[in-house]
Amino acid sequence: MTNSTVHAPDTMPSMPSMPWRRGFLAAFEPCEVELPDVLAPALELAEGLPRYLPTGRIRSLVRRLPEVDLTDWFEQASDAQLRMALMRYAFLAQAYVWGEAAPDRHLPAVLARPIWALAERLGQQPLLPYSSYTLDNWRRIDPERGFELDNLHVLQSFLGGQDEAWFILVHVAIESRAGEIVDLAPSILAAARERNYAALESALGRIVATCEDINDIFWRMPERCDPHTYFHRVRPFIHGWKDNPALGDGVVYEGVAETGGAPQQFRGQTGSQSSIVPTLDALLSVSHAADPLRAYLDELHAYRPPQHRRFIDAVRANSKVRTCVEDSAQSGLRETYNECLRQVSAFRTRHLQYAASYINKQQRGDAGNDTEVGTGGTPFMRYLRKHRGETDGMLLTG
C-alpha cells in the first residue's frame, strides 16, 4: 500500500508493513484519487449506476464505452489509482452480469480487458472483491474526524439508498476499529516469543476490548439495513461467477487472450474475504479441519489484496501465542486468551444469525440469488457453523 504507511517494529522483520491506524482500510483517501481522462466515460457510468440500473438497459450503456488501452498508464499509475480504477470497473462488471432480468454470461471487451488488466496488475481477481466493495469505498464527511458511522458515506453503489450504504459502511467502521488488532500483532508475537507473560496478557486484553467494540458495531447492522431490502436490492449484484447455477460454467471475458475464450469462474464479494478474523485466527492459532469447507476458506484467501495475505501468513508463521499461554502458570493470561476466543466466537455467532435472517429465511430471489448459497458460492450456513464450533473448541481448560 502507499501513503501514510507505518513500518512494523524491527523486532518483527518478517512482518509486512501495514497502515496501522486504519487496519486493512485504504491508507489513502479514496475520494482524493484522480484518474486519467481516458477513464472518464467508465467513471461517469459507474457513478451513475443508481440512475441507470433502474432503466433495465445497463448493458447497452456499457457497450457504448470506448475501448481503452491502459498499458502506458500502468507505468506511472500509483497503487491508489489502480485500486480506484478497479473499483469502478468491478462495479460495472457486476452490474453488467446481474443488472437485467436474466444474468449475462459474457463481459464485453470494453469491460473485460480493463478489469482483467487492472486485477492482474494488483494481484487480485477480475470482478468485485471485498477490497473494492468496502476497503476502498468510503469517504469521511469531516476529514478531521474518524470512521464513526455518522461520519461516513460510500463513494460507489449499485442502486443506492440507505440499506446498501449502511451494509457497506458498517463493515468500513468495523475495519477501522480492527486497526488496533493489526497494530498490536507484532508486539503480541514478540511478547509470546520472549515469554513476556505480563506484556502478552496486557496486549491480549486490548484485543478483547477491540473485539467488544467490533461486535457492538456489528450489532448495529439492522438499524438501517432491512433483511428483505438487503436480499432483494443489495445482494443480487455482489454474487460471483463460481458455484452459481445461473451462470453455468462461468463468465466469458471477451477479448482477453489469456482465457482462450473459455468461461472463467471467480468467487463473489463476501465479508469472508475480510482479513480481520483470519488475522485473529492466525494470532490465536485457531485451526480449521481439513475438509471441503476448509478448502473454501483457503480459496478465499487468494481474493484478499496481496499485502493483506502476506500479513496474515506472517502472523500465522510467527505466532507462538497459544503455546506461550499453555506453558504459562498464570490463570489471568489463560482467561484473557480464552476471552479473545469468546469474542471471535461471538462475532461468528452474530454473522451466522445475520446469514439466517438476511438470506436463509428470505424467499428465493431472482436467478442467481439463492437462499442456500453465499455470494462467494459457499454453503454459508454450514461454513459459518463449522468455524464457530472450531473456535469454541480451542478454549483452554484446566
matplotlib code that plots the C-alpha trace (Angstrom):
import matplotlib.pyplot as plt

x = [0.0, 1.0, 0.8, 0.9, 2.4, 3.9, 6.6, 6.4, 8.8, 12.4, 11.7, 9.5, 11.4, 9.3, 6.1, 4.9, 4.3, 0.7, -1.2, -1.8, -4.2, -6.7, -6.1, -6.9, -8.7, -7.2, -4.2, -5.1, -8.3, -10.3, -12.2, -8.9, -7.6, -7.6, -8.0, -6.9, -9.3, -9.2, -11.2, -13.7, -16.6, -16.3, -16.1, -19.2, -21.1, -20.1, -21.0, -24.4, -25.4, -28.1, -29.7, -29.1, -29.8, -33.5, -33.8, -33.2, -30.8, -27.4, -25.8, -26.4, -24.9, -21.8, -21.3, -21.1, -18.0, -14.8, -12.1, -9.1, -5.6, -4.1, -0.6, 1.1, -0.8, 0.3, 3.9, 3.0, -0.1, 0.0, -1.3, -4.2, -5.1, -5.1, -7.3, -9.8, -9.9, -10.5, -13.4, -15.2, -14.7, -15.6, -19.0, -19.7, -18.8, -21.2, -23.9, -23.5, -23.8, -26.6, -28.3, -31.1, -33.8, -31.5, -27.8, -25.4, -22.5, -20.3, -18.5, -17.9, -14.3, -14.7, -15.1, -13.3, -9.9, -9.5, -10.7, -8.6, -5.5, -6.2, -6.8, -3.6, -1.6, -2.9, -2.7, -6.5, -9.4, -11.2, -14.6, -15.8, -13.6, -14.3, -11.4, -13.2, -16.6, -15.6, -11.9, -11.7, -15.3, -15.7, -15.4, -15.4, -17.8, -15.4, -11.8, -10.7, -12.9, -12.6, -14.5, -17.7, -20.8, -22.2, -19.1, -19.1, -20.7, -20.0, -18.4, -19.8, -23.1, -25.4, -28.9, -28.1, -30.2, -29.8, -29.8, -27.0, -24.9, -25.4, -24.4, -21.1, -20.4, -20.9, -18.1, -16.0, -16.4, -15.5, -12.4, -11.3, -11.7, -9.9, -6.8, -5.8, -5.6, -3.2, -1.3, -0.9, 0.0, 3.8, 4.1, 1.9, 4.1, 7.2, 5.8, 4.9, 8.3, 10.1, 7.7, 6.8, 3.6, 2.7, 3.0, 1.2, -1.8, -2.0, -1.9, -4.5, -6.7, -6.6, -7.6, -10.6, -11.7, -11.2, -13.3, -16.0, -16.2, -16.2, -19.1, -21.0, -20.7, -21.7, -24.9, -25.9, -26.5, -30.3, -30.7, -30.7, -30.3, -33.5, -33.2, -35.8, -34.3, -30.8, -31.7, -33.7, -31.9, -28.3, -27.3, -28.2, -25.3, -22.4, -22.6, -19.6, -19.3, -18.4, -20.7, -23.7, -26.1, -27.4, -24.1, -23.2, -19.5, -18.9, -18.4, -16.5, -14.1, -14.4, -11.2, -8.9, -6.3, -5.2, -8.5, -8.6, -12.3, -13.1, -15.6, -14.0, -15.1, -14.4, -16.0, -18.1, -17.6, -18.2, -17.4, -15.4, -12.8, -12.2, -8.8, -9.8, -11.0, -8.2, -5.7, -7.3, -7.3, -3.6, -2.7, -4.6, -3.6, -7.2, -7.1, -9.8, -10.2, -9.1, -12.3, -14.2, -15.3, -11.6, -10.9, -13.4, -11.6, -8.2, -9.5, -11.0, -7.5, -6.4, -9.1, -7.5, -5.0, -1.5, -0.2, -3.0, -2.4, 1.3, 0.5, -1.9, 0.6, 3.4, 1.3, 0.4, 4.0, 5.4, 2.6, 3.5, 0.7, -1.2, 1.9, 3.0, -0.4, -0.4, 3.0, 2.2, 1.0, -0.8, -4.5, -5.2, -3.3, -5.2, -8.6, -7.7, -6.7, -10.0, -11.9, -10.3, -11.6, -15.1, -15.2, -14.3, -16.9, -19.5, -18.7, -19.1, -22.4, -23.7, -22.6, -24.5, -27.6, -27.4, -26.9, -30.1, -32.3, -30.9, -30.5, -31.6, -35.1, -35.8, -38.0, -36.0, -35.0, -34.2, -31.9, -28.6, -29.8, -30.0, -31.0, -28.7, -25.5, -23.5, -22.3, -18.9, -20.5, -20.3, -22.8, -22.6, -24.7, -22.6, -19.5, -20.2, -21.4, -18.3, -15.9, -17.8, -17.6, -13.9, -13.3, -15.2, -13.2, -10.0, -10.9, -8.2, -9.4, -7.8]
y = [0.0, 3.6, 6.8, 7.1, 3.6, 2.8, 0.1, -2.8, -2.8, -4.0, -6.9, -8.5, -8.0, -10.7, -8.7, -6.7, -3.0, -2.0, 1.3, 0.5, 3.3, 2.1, -1.6, -3.0, 0.0, 2.1, 4.1, 6.8, 9.0, 7.3, 10.5, 12.3, 9.9, 11.3, 9.1, 9.9, 11.4, 8.2, 6.5, 9.4, 7.6, 4.5, 6.6, 8.6, 5.4, 3.7, 6.7, 6.8, 3.2, 4.2, 6.2, 3.8, 0.4, 1.0, 1.6, -2.1, -1.3, -1.0, -3.4, -1.2, 1.7, -0.3, -1.4, 2.2, 2.7, 3.4, 0.8, 1.8, 0.6, 1.0, -0.2, 3.2, 4.5, 1.4, 2.6, 5.8, 4.9, 4.7, 1.8, 4.1, 4.9, 1.3, 0.3, 3.1, 2.2, -1.5, -0.4, 1.4, -1.3, -4.0, -2.3, -2.0, -5.7, -6.8, -4.5, -5.9, -9.5, -9.1, -5.8, -7.0, -9.6, -12.6, -12.8, -12.4, -14.9, -12.6, -9.5, -7.3, -6.4, -2.8, -4.1, -7.4, -6.1, -3.2, -5.2, -8.1, -5.9, -4.0, -7.1, -8.7, -5.6, -5.6, -9.4, -9.7, -11.3, -9.6, -9.0, -7.2, -8.1, -7.1, -4.7, -2.7, -3.0, -2.0, -1.2, 1.5, 2.5, 5.3, 9.0, 10.8, 13.8, 15.6, 14.6, 15.7, 13.0, 9.3, 6.4, 6.6, 5.6, 9.2, 10.5, 8.1, 7.8, 5.5, 6.6, 3.9, 1.9, -0.1, 1.1, 3.4, 4.0, 3.7, -0.1, -0.5, 2.2, 1.1, -2.5, -1.3, 1.3, -1.0, -3.1, 0.1, 1.1, -2.5, -2.5, 0.8, -0.3, -3.5, -1.4, -1.9, -5.6, -5.0, -2.5, -5.0, -8.1, -7.5, -6.7, -9.7, -12.0, -10.6, -11.0, -14.6, -15.4, -13.8, -15.4, -12.0, -13.1, -9.7, -7.9, -10.7, -10.5, -6.8, -6.8, -9.6, -7.6, -4.8, -7.3, -8.2, -4.6, -4.0, -7.1, -6.0, -2.7, -4.5, -6.7, -3.6, -2.1, -5.3, -5.4, -2.2, -3.7, -4.0, -0.3, 0.8, -2.3, -4.2, -8.0, -8.1, -5.0, -6.4, -9.7, -8.2, -4.9, -5.2, -8.8, -9.6, -7.5, -8.9, -12.6, -14.1, -16.4, -19.6, -22.3, -20.2, -22.3, -19.2, -18.8, -22.4, -22.7, -19.1, -15.8, -15.3, -12.3, -11.3, -10.0, -11.3, -13.5, -15.3, -17.0, -18.6, -17.7, -20.1, -19.1, -18.1, -18.8, -16.5, -16.3, -13.3, -10.5, -11.7, -10.5, -13.7, -12.0, -9.6, -10.1, -9.3, -12.8, -14.6, -12.4, -13.2, -16.9, -16.7, -14.8, -17.1, -20.3, -21.2, -24.1, -25.4, -29.1, -30.2, -30.8, -29.3, -26.3, -25.7, -25.7, -22.8, -20.9, -21.4, -20.4, -17.1, -16.2, -15.6, -12.9, -10.6, -7.9, -9.5, -7.4, -8.5, -12.1, -11.7, -10.1, -12.9, -15.6, -13.9, -13.7, -17.4, -18.4, -16.4, -16.9, -18.8, -17.2, -20.3, -22.3, -19.5, -19.3, -23.1, -23.1, -20.2, -20.9, -17.6, -18.1, -14.5, -14.9, -18.1, -16.4, -13.4, -15.7, -17.6, -14.3, -13.4, -16.7, -16.0, -12.6, -14.2, -16.8, -14.1, -12.3, -15.6, -16.3, -12.9, -13.5, -16.8, -15.1, -12.4, -15.1, -16.8, -13.7, -11.7, -14.7, -18.1, -17.2, -14.9, -16.0, -17.1, -14.1, -13.7, -16.0, -16.5, -15.1, -18.4, -18.6, -21.6, -20.4, -17.4, -14.6, -16.3, -19.5, -21.4, -23.3, -20.5, -21.8, -25.0, -22.9, -20.4, -23.1, -25.1, -22.2, -21.1, -24.6, -24.9, -21.5, -22.7, -26.0, -24.1, -22.8, -23.8, -25.7, -26.6]
z = [0.0, -0.5, 1.7, 5.4, 5.8, 9.2, 9.2, 11.6, 14.5, 13.9, 16.3, 13.6, 10.4, 8.6, 9.1, 6.0, 6.6, 7.1, 7.7, 11.3, 12.2, 9.6, 9.7, 6.3, 5.0, 2.2, 3.6, 1.1, 0.9, -1.9, -2.7, -3.4, -6.0, -9.5, -12.5, -16.1, -18.7, -20.7, -17.9, -17.6, -19.5, -17.4, -14.2, -15.1, -15.9, -12.7, -10.6, -12.4, -11.7, -9.2, -12.1, -14.9, -13.4, -12.9, -16.7, -17.3, -20.1, -18.4, -20.9, -23.9, -22.0, -21.0, -24.6, -25.7, -23.6, -25.7, -25.8, -23.6, -23.5, -20.0, -20.8, -20.9, -17.9, -15.8, -16.0, -14.0, -12.1, -8.3, -6.3, -5.2, -8.7, -9.8, -6.9, -7.6, -11.3, -10.4, -8.0, -10.8, -13.4, -10.9, -10.1, -13.8, -14.4, -11.6, -12.9, -16.5, -15.4, -12.9, -13.7, -16.0, -15.9, -16.7, -16.0, -18.9, -19.2, -21.3, -20.4, -23.5, -24.3, -23.2, -19.7, -19.8, -21.0, -18.5, -15.5, -16.3, -16.7, -13.5, -11.5, -12.8, -12.0, -8.4, -7.8, -7.5, -9.4, -12.2, -10.6, -7.5, -4.4, -0.8, -1.0, -3.7, -2.2, 1.3, 2.0, -0.8, -0.9, 1.7, 2.3, 5.6, 5.8, 8.2, 7.4, 10.9, 12.5, 12.5, 11.0, 13.1, 11.2, 11.4, 9.6, 6.5, 3.2, 0.2, -3.0, -5.2, -5.1, -7.4, -6.7, -3.8, -0.8, 2.9, 3.2, 0.6, 2.1, 5.7, 4.8, 3.4, 6.0, 9.0, 7.5, 7.0, 10.6, 11.8, 9.6, 11.0, 14.7, 13.8, 13.1, 16.7, 16.1, 13.2, 15.3, 18.2, 16.2, 16.1, 19.8, 20.7, 18.7, 20.3, 23.8, 23.1, 21.6, 24.6, 27.1, 28.5, 30.1, 31.6, 28.3, 26.5, 28.9, 28.6, 24.8, 24.6, 27.0, 24.4, 21.7, 23.9, 24.2, 20.5, 19.6, 22.0, 20.1, 16.8, 17.9, 19.1, 15.7, 14.0, 16.2, 14.6, 11.1, 11.5, 12.4, 8.8, 6.7, 6.4, 5.7, 2.9, 1.2, 1.5, -0.1, -3.0, -3.7, -2.3, -2.5, -6.2, -7.5, -5.4, -6.5, -8.3, -11.2, -9.4, -8.0, -9.1, -11.2, -13.0, -14.8, -15.5, -16.4, -15.6, -17.5, -20.7, -20.7, -24.4, -25.9, -23.1, -24.9, -21.7, -21.3, -24.8, -24.9, -22.1, -19.4, -16.1, -12.6, -9.7, -6.3, -5.4, -2.9, 0.6, 4.1, 4.5, 2.3, 5.1, 6.8, 10.3, 11.5, 9.6, 11.4, 14.8, 13.9, 12.9, 16.0, 18.4, 16.4, 15.7, 13.2, 10.9, 10.0, 6.5, 4.7, 1.8, 3.8, 4.7, 1.0, 0.6, 3.4, 1.8, -1.6, -0.3, 1.0, -2.6, -3.0, -0.5, -1.6, -1.7, 1.2, 3.4, 2.5, 3.3, 6.7, 7.7, 6.5, 8.5, 11.7, 11.4, 10.7, 13.7, 16.3, 19.4, 21.4, 22.2, 23.1, 25.4, 27.1, 27.6, 29.1, 31.5, 35.0, 35.1, 35.2, 34.2, 30.9, 30.1, 30.8, 28.7, 25.9, 26.2, 26.2, 22.9, 21.5, 23.0, 21.3, 17.9, 18.5, 19.4, 16.1, 14.2, 16.0, 15.0, 11.4, 11.5, 12.8, 10.1, 7.4, 8.6, 8.8, 5.8, 3.4, 4.5, 5.7, 2.8, -0.1, -3.2, -5.3, -9.0, -10.9, -9.1, -5.8, -3.9, -0.2, 0.4, -1.3, -0.3, -2.6, -2.6, -3.8, -0.5, 1.6, 4.1, 7.0, 7.3, 6.7, 9.5, 12.0, 11.4, 12.0, 15.1, 16.5, 15.8, 17.6, 20.6, 20.6, 21.0, 24.5, 27.1, 30.2, 33.4]

ax = plt.figure().add_subplot(projection="3d")
ax.plot(x, y, z, "-o")
ax.set_aspect("equal")
plt.show()
